[in-house]
Amino acid sequence: MVDTILKDAVINNGYFTETVVKVGSIEGADFSDTLLDRFVQKKLCEKASGTNPKTRVDTRESLLCD
């Protein structure tokens, strides 16, 4: 998933491995109820921003960022 753009994506109940940390943009993506290990979650939180225009869920909130 290197440089894949997930901007404004709705990814509910998904499962991602370490390959997702190389995505290009996750701005506005909704990861609600997505299964992520702690390493992947931490890396995605470093680049998380925005709110999903469809679900109105904040990206950082959907990733359970601190």
PDB file as gemmi writes it, atoms N, CA and C in Angstrom:
CRYST1    1.000    1.000    1.000  90.00  90.00  90.00 P 1                      
ATOM      1  N   MET A   1       0.817  -1.191   0.000  1.00  0.00           N  
ATOM      2  CA  MET A   1       0.000   0.000   0.000  1.00  0.00           C  
ATOM      3  C   MET A   1       0.863   1.258   0.000  1.00  0.00           C  
ATOM      4  N   VAL A   2       2.050   1.160  -0.520  1.00  0.00           N  
ATOM      5  CA  VAL A   2       2.961   2.302  -0.551  1.00  0.00           C  
ATOM      6  C   VAL A   2       2.339   3.447  -1.343  1.00  0.00           C  
ATOM      7  N   ASP A   3       2.268   4.604  -0.698  1.00  0.00           N  
ATOM      8  CA  ASP A   3       1.752   5.837  -1.288  1.00  0.00           C  
ATOM      9  C   ASP A   3       0.273   5.785  -1.691  1.00  0.00           C  
ATOM     10  N   THR A   4      -0.467   4.792  -1.231  1.00  0.00           N  
ATOM     11  CA  THR A   4      -1.901   4.720  -1.501  1.00  0.00           C  
ATOM     12  C   THR A   4      -2.598   5.879  -0.785  1.00  0.00           C  
ATOM     13  N   ILE A   5      -3.516   6.515  -1.457  1.00  0.00           N  
ATOM     14  CA  ILE A   5      -4.251   7.634  -0.878  1.00  0.00           C  
ATOM     15  C   ILE A   5      -5.574   7.100  -0.315  1.00  0.00           C  
ATOM     16  N   LEU A   6      -5.741   7.241   1.002  1.00  0.00           N  
ATOM     17  CA  LEU A   6      -6.978   6.824   1.662  1.00  0.00           C  
ATOM     18  C   LEU A   6      -7.766   8.040   2.148  1.00  0.00           C  
ATOM     19  N   LYS A   7      -7.532   9.161   1.523  1.00  0.00           N  
ATOM     20  CA  LYS A   7      -8.208  10.401   1.911  1.00  0.00           C  
ATOM     21  C   LYS A   7      -9.719  10.230   1.827  1.00  0.00           C  
ATOM     22  N   ASP A   8     -10.394  10.544   2.941  1.00  0.00           N  
ATOM     23  CA  ASP A   8     -11.850  10.494   3.063  1.00  0.00           C  
ATOM     24  C   ASP A   8     -12.439   9.089   2.905  1.00  0.00           C  
ATOM     25  N   ALA A   9     -11.600   8.057   3.026  1.00  0.00           N  
ATOM     26  CA  ALA A   9     -12.091   6.679   2.917  1.00  0.00           C  
ATOM     27  C   ALA A   9     -12.876   6.290   4.174  1.00  0.00           C  
ATOM     28  N   VAL A  10     -13.830   5.397   4.009  1.00  0.00           N  
ATOM     29  CA  VAL A  10     -14.563   4.821   5.132  1.00  0.00           C  
ATOM     30  C   VAL A  10     -14.159   3.358   5.192  1.00  0.00           C  
ATOM     31  N   ILE A  11     -13.411   3.003   6.238  1.00  0.00           N  
ATOM     32  CA  ILE A  11     -12.850   1.661   6.354  1.00  0.00           C  
ATOM     33  C   ILE A  11     -13.309   1.077   7.686  1.00  0.00           C  
ATOM     34  N   ASN A  12     -14.563   0.732   7.792  1.00  0.00           N  
ATOM     35  CA  ASN A  12     -15.108   0.184   9.028  1.00  0.00           C  
ATOM     36  C   ASN A  12     -14.918  -1.320   9.076  1.00  0.00           C  
ATOM     37  N   ASN A  13     -14.557  -1.812  10.252  1.00  0.00           N  
ATOM     38  CA  ASN A  13     -14.393  -3.247  10.489  1.00  0.00           C  
ATOM     39  C   ASN A  13     -13.328  -3.870   9.601  1.00  0.00           C  
ATOM     40  N   GLY A  14     -12.315  -3.112   9.235  1.00  0.00           N  
ATOM     41  CA  GLY A  14     -11.230  -3.629   8.404  1.00  0.00           C  
ATOM     42  C   GLY A  14     -10.132  -4.266   9.241  1.00  0.00           C  
ATOM     43  N   TYR A  15      -9.148  -4.801   8.564  1.00  0.00           N  
ATOM     44  CA  TYR A  15      -7.970  -5.379   9.214  1.00  0.00           C  
ATOM     45  C   TYR A  15      -6.749  -4.977   8.404  1.00  0.00           C  
ATOM     46  N   PHE A  16      -5.793  -4.333   9.065  1.00  0.00           N  
ATOM     47  CA  PHE A  16      -4.595  -3.887   8.381  1.00  0.00           C  
ATOM     48  C   PHE A  16      -3.345  -4.394   9.077  1.00  0.00           C  
ATOM     49  N   THR A  17      -2.336  -4.701   8.285  1.00  0.00           N  
ATOM     50  CA  THR A  17      -1.038  -5.105   8.807  1.00  0.00           C  
ATOM     51  C   THR A  17      -0.082  -3.929   8.661  1.00  0.00           C  
ATOM     52  N   GLU A  18       1.188  -4.160   8.891  1.00  0.00           N  
ATOM     53  CA  GLU A  18       2.190  -3.094   8.820  1.00  0.00           C  
ATOM     54  C   GLU A  18       2.272  -2.422   7.452  1.00  0.00           C  
ATOM     55  N   THR A  19       1.770  -3.050   6.406  1.00  0.00           N  
ATOM     56  CA  THR A  19       1.842  -2.439   5.070  1.00  0.00           C  
ATOM     57  C   THR A  19       1.084  -1.124   5.008  1.00  0.00           C  
ATOM     58  N   VAL A  20       0.102  -0.930   5.869  1.00  0.00           N  
ATOM     59  CA  VAL A  20      -0.708   0.288   5.826  1.00  0.00           C  
ATOM     60  C   VAL A  20       0.064   1.512   6.310  1.00  0.00           C  
ATOM     61  N   VAL A  21       1.143   1.327   7.057  1.00  0.00           N  
ATOM     62  CA  VAL A  21       1.882   2.491   7.562  1.00  0.00           C  
ATOM     63  C   VAL A  21       2.592   3.256   6.451  1.00  0.00           C  
ATOM     64  N   LYS A  22       2.671   2.694   5.269  1.00  0.00           N  
ATOM     65  CA  LYS A  22       3.334   3.358   4.140  1.00  0.00           C  
ATOM     66  C   LYS A  22       2.362   4.069   3.203  1.00  0.00           C  
ATOM     67  N   VAL A  23       1.099   4.225   3.623  1.00  0.00           N  
ATOM     68  CA  VAL A  23       0.127   4.920   2.786  1.00  0.00           C  
ATOM     69  C   VAL A  23       0.514   6.381   2.650  1.00  0.00           C  
ATOM     70  N   GLY A  24       0.034   6.993   1.594  1.00  0.00           N  
ATOM     71  CA  GLY A  24       0.371   8.388   1.354  1.00  0.00           C  
ATOM     72  C   GLY A  24      -0.408   9.355   2.221  1.00  0.00           C  
ATOM     73  N   SER A  25      -1.722   9.242   2.248  1.00  0.00           N  
ATOM     74  CA  SER A  25      -2.560  10.170   3.010  1.00  0.00           C  
ATOM     75  C   SER A  25      -3.737   9.414   3.622  1.00  0.00           C  
ATOM     76  N   ILE A  26      -4.020   9.750   4.880  1.00  0.00           N  
ATOM     77  CA  ILE A  26      -5.220   9.201   5.527  1.00  0.00           C  
ATOM     78  C   ILE A  26      -6.106  10.339   6.021  1.00  0.00           C  
ATOM     79  N   GLU A  27      -5.885  11.527   5.488  1.00  0.00           N  
ATOM     80  CA  GLU A  27      -6.673  12.684   5.899  1.00  0.00           C  
ATOM     81  C   GLU A  27      -8.160  12.423   5.706  1.00  0.00           C  
ATOM     82  N   GLY A  28      -8.923  12.567   6.774  1.00  0.00           N  
ATOM     83  CA  GLY A  28     -10.369  12.396   6.700  1.00  0.00           C  
ATOM     84  C   GLY A  28     -10.834  10.954   6.650  1.00  0.00           C  
ATOM     85  N   ALA A  29      -9.927   9.998   6.756  1.00  0.00           N  
ATOM     86  CA  ALA A  29     -10.337   8.584   6.716  1.00  0.00           C  
ATOM     87  C   ALA A  29     -11.002   8.180   8.033  1.00  0.00           C  
ATOM     88  N   ASP A  30     -11.996   7.326   7.948  1.00  0.00           N  
ATOM     89  CA  ASP A  30     -12.702   6.807   9.120  1.00  0.00           C  
ATOM     90  C   ASP A  30     -12.317   5.341   9.288  1.00  0.00           C  
ATOM     91  N   PHE A  31     -11.570   5.040  10.343  1.00  0.00           N  
ATOM     92  CA  PHE A  31     -11.105   3.685  10.638  1.00  0.00           C  
ATOM     93  C   PHE A  31     -11.915   3.032  11.762  1.00  0.00           C  
ATOM     94  N   SER A  32     -13.131   3.459  11.992  1.00  0.00           N  
ATOM     95  CA  SER A  32     -13.933   2.950  13.099  1.00  0.00           C  
ATOM     96  C   SER A  32     -14.006   1.427  13.087  1.00  0.00           C  
ATOM     97  N   ASP A  33     -13.764   0.844  14.251  1.00  0.00           N  
ATOM     98  CA  ASP A  33     -13.843  -0.613  14.452  1.00  0.00           C  
ATOM     99  C   ASP A  33     -12.890  -1.404  13.567  1.00  0.00           C  
ATOM    100  N   THR A  34     -11.814  -0.776  13.111  1.00  0.00           N  
ATOM    101  CA  THR A  34     -10.816  -1.462  12.301  1.00  0.00           C  
ATOM    102  C   THR A  34      -9.761  -2.076  13.221  1.00  0.00           C  
ATOM    103  N   LEU A  35      -9.354  -3.288  12.918  1.00  0.00           N  
ATOM    104  CA  LEU A  35      -8.378  -4.005  13.721  1.00  0.00           C  
ATOM    105  C   LEU A  35      -6.966  -3.590  13.314  1.00  0.00           C  
ATOM    106  N   LEU A  36      -6.236  -2.986  14.255  1.00  0.00           N  
ATOM    107  CA  LEU A  36      -4.871  -2.525  14.019  1.00  0.00           C  
ATOM    108  C   LEU A  36      -4.027  -2.921  15.219  1.00  0.00           C  
ATOM    109  N   ASP A  37      -2.810  -3.423  14.963  1.00  0.00           N  
ATOM    110  CA  ASP A  37      -1.958  -3.684  16.124  1.00  0.00           C  
ATOM    111  C   ASP A  37      -1.408  -2.344  16.610  1.00  0.00           C  
ATOM    112  N   ARG A  38      -0.837  -2.337  17.793  1.00  0.00           N  
ATOM    113  CA  ARG A  38      -0.402  -1.104  18.448  1.00  0.00           C  
ATOM    114  C   ARG A  38       0.632  -0.337  17.618  1.00  0.00           C  
ATOM    115  N   PHE A  39       1.565  -1.027  16.982  1.00  0.00           N  
ATOM    116  CA  PHE A  39       2.573  -0.378  16.150  1.00  0.00           C  
ATOM    117  C   PHE A  39       1.916   0.362  14.982  1.00  0.00           C  
ATOM    118  N   VAL A  40       1.010  -0.309  14.292  1.00  0.00           N  
ATOM    119  CA  VAL A  40       0.327   0.286  13.143  1.00  0.00           C  
ATOM    120  C   VAL A  40      -0.514   1.477  13.586  1.00  0.00           C  
ATOM    121  N   GLN A  41      -1.233   1.315  14.682  1.00  0.00           N  
ATOM    122  CA  GLN A  41      -2.050   2.408  15.210  1.00  0.00           C  
ATOM    123  C   GLN A  41      -1.184   3.630  15.502  1.00  0.00           C  
ATOM    124  N   LYS A  42      -0.059   3.428  16.162  1.00  0.00           N  
ATOM    125  CA  LYS A  42       0.828   4.532  16.511  1.00  0.00           C  
ATOM    126  C   LYS A  42       1.331   5.254  15.263  1.00  0.00           C  
ATOM    127  N   LYS A  43       1.756   4.507  14.260  1.00  0.00           N  
ATOM    128  CA  LYS A  43       2.269   5.104  13.022  1.00  0.00           C  
ATOM    129  C   LYS A  43       1.178   5.879  12.281  1.00  0.00           C  
ATOM    130  N   LEU A  44      -0.037   5.333  12.239  1.00  0.00           N  
ATOM    131  CA  LEU A  44      -1.126   6.036  11.567  1.00  0.00           C  
ATOM    132  C   LEU A  44      -1.521   7.292  12.330  1.00  0.00           C  
ATOM    133  N   CYS A  45      -1.477   7.233  13.651  1.00  0.00           N  
ATOM    134  CA  CYS A  45      -1.802   8.413  14.455  1.00  0.00           C  
ATOM    135  C   CYS A  45      -0.838   9.559  14.177  1.00  0.00           C  
ATOM    136  N   GLU A  46       0.400   9.240  13.822  1.00  0.00           N  
ATOM    137  CA  GLU A  46       1.380  10.278  13.504  1.00  0.00           C  
ATOM    138  C   GLU A  46       0.992  11.088  12.272  1.00  0.00           C  
ATOM    139  N   LYS A  47       0.219  10.511  11.367  1.00  0.00           N  
ATOM    140  CA  LYS A  47      -0.158  11.225  10.149  1.00  0.00           C  
ATOM    141  C   LYS A  47      -1.655  11.512  10.058  1.00  0.00           C  
ATOM    142  N   ALA A  48      -2.397  11.162  11.103  1.00  0.00           N  
ATOM    143  CA  ALA A  48      -3.854  11.321  11.085  1.00  0.00           C  
ATOM    144  C   ALA A  48      -4.278  12.778  11.230  1.00  0.00           C  
ATOM    145  N   SER A  49      -5.249  13.168  10.418  1.00  0.00           N  
ATOM    146  CA  SER A  49      -5.828  14.509  10.509  1.00  0.00           C  
ATOM    147  C   SER A  49      -7.177  14.509   9.796  1.00  0.00           C  
ATOM    148  N   GLY A  50      -7.963  15.491  10.091  1.00  0.00           N  
ATOM    149  CA  GLY A  50      -9.210  15.695   9.373  1.00  0.00           C  
ATOM    150  C   GLY A  50     -10.399  14.930   9.920  1.00  0.00           C  
ATOM    151  N   THR A  51     -11.519  15.177   9.285  1.00  0.00           N  
ATOM    152  CA  THR A  51     -12.793  14.552   9.623  1.00  0.00           C  
ATOM    153  C   THR A  51     -13.399  13.993   8.355  1.00  0.00           C  
ATOM    154  N   ASN A  52     -13.939  12.799   8.433  1.00  0.00           N  
ATOM    155  CA  ASN A  52     -14.537  12.177   7.253  1.00  0.00           C  
ATOM    156  C   ASN A  52     -15.797  12.955   6.856  1.00  0.00           C  
ATOM    157  N   PRO A  53     -15.897  13.362   5.590  1.00  0.00           N  
ATOM    158  CA  PRO A  53     -17.042  14.175   5.158  1.00  0.00           C  
ATOM    159  C   PRO A  53     -18.365  13.416   5.143  1.00  0.00           C  
ATOM    160  N   LYS A  54     -18.327  12.121   5.038  1.00  0.00           N  
ATOM    161  CA  LYS A  54     -19.568  11.336   4.985  1.00  0.00           C  
ATOM    162  C   LYS A  54     -20.046  10.939   6.382  1.00  0.00           C  
ATOM    163  N   THR A  55     -19.133  10.389   7.194  1.00  0.00           N  
ATOM    164  CA  THR A  55     -19.527   9.890   8.512  1.00  0.00           C  
ATOM    165  C   THR A  55     -19.395  10.937   9.611  1.00  0.00           C  
ATOM    166  N   ARG A  56     -18.665  12.021   9.333  1.00  0.00           N  
ATOM    167  CA  ARG A  56     -18.385  13.088  10.294  1.00  0.00           C  
ATOM    168  C   ARG A  56     -17.557  12.605  11.484  1.00  0.00           C  
ATOM    169  N   VAL A  57     -16.798  11.526  11.311  1.00  0.00           N  
ATOM    170  CA  VAL A  57     -15.932  10.982  12.350  1.00  0.00           C  
ATOM    171  C   VAL A  57     -14.528  11.527  12.149  1.00  0.00           C  
ATOM    172  N   ASP A  58     -13.927  12.023  13.224  1.00  0.00           N  
ATOM    173  CA  ASP A  58     -12.563  12.518  13.200  1.00  0.00           C  
ATOM    174  C   ASP A  58     -11.602  11.345  13.000  1.00  0.00           C  
ATOM    175  N   THR A  59     -10.628  11.501  12.125  1.00  0.00           N  
ATOM    176  CA  THR A  59      -9.687  10.418  11.823  1.00  0.00           C  
ATOM    177  C   THR A  59      -8.930   9.973  13.067  1.00  0.00           C  
ATOM    178  N   ARG A  60      -8.404  10.909  13.842  1.00  0.00           N  
ATOM    179  CA  ARG A  60      -7.667  10.556  15.062  1.00  0.00           C  
ATOM    180  C   ARG A  60      -8.566   9.820  16.057  1.00  0.00           C  
ATOM    181  N   GLU A  61      -9.797  10.240  16.142  1.00  0.00           N  
ATOM    182  CA  GLU A  61     -10.749   9.590  17.053  1.00  0.00           C  
ATOM    183  C   GLU A  61     -11.036   8.152  16.595  1.00  0.00           C  
ATOM    184  N   SER A  62     -11.187   7.950  15.293  1.00  0.00           N  
ATOM    185  CA  SER A  62     -11.486   6.609  14.780  1.00  0.00           C  
ATOM    186  C   SER A  62     -10.328   5.655  14.962  1.00  0.00           C  
ATOM    187  N   LEU A  63      -9.101   6.203  15.070  1.00  0.00           N  
ATOM    188  CA  LEU A  63      -7.903   5.392  15.305  1.00  0.00           C  
ATOM    189  C   LEU A  63      -7.596   5.227  16.800  1.00  0.00           C  
ATOM    190  N   LEU A  64      -8.399   5.869  17.637  1.00  0.00           N  
ATOM    191  CA  LEU A  64      -8.198   5.841  19.092  1.00  0.00           C  
ATOM    192  C   LEU A  64      -6.825   6.383  19.474  1.00  0.00           C  
ATOM    193  N   CYS A  65      -6.432   7.481  18.806  1.00  0.00           N  
ATOM    194  CA  CYS A  65      -5.154   8.120  19.112  1.00  0.00           C  
ATOM    195  C   CYS A  65      -5.238   8.796  20.476  1.00  0.00           C  
ATOM    196  N   ASP A  66      -4.090   8.883  21.128  1.00  0.00           N  
ATOM    197  CA  ASP A  66      -4.035   9.543  22.448  1.00  0.00           C  
ATOM    198  C   ASP A  66      -4.268  11.022  22.315  1.00  0.00           C  
TER     199      ASP A  66                                                      
END                                                                             
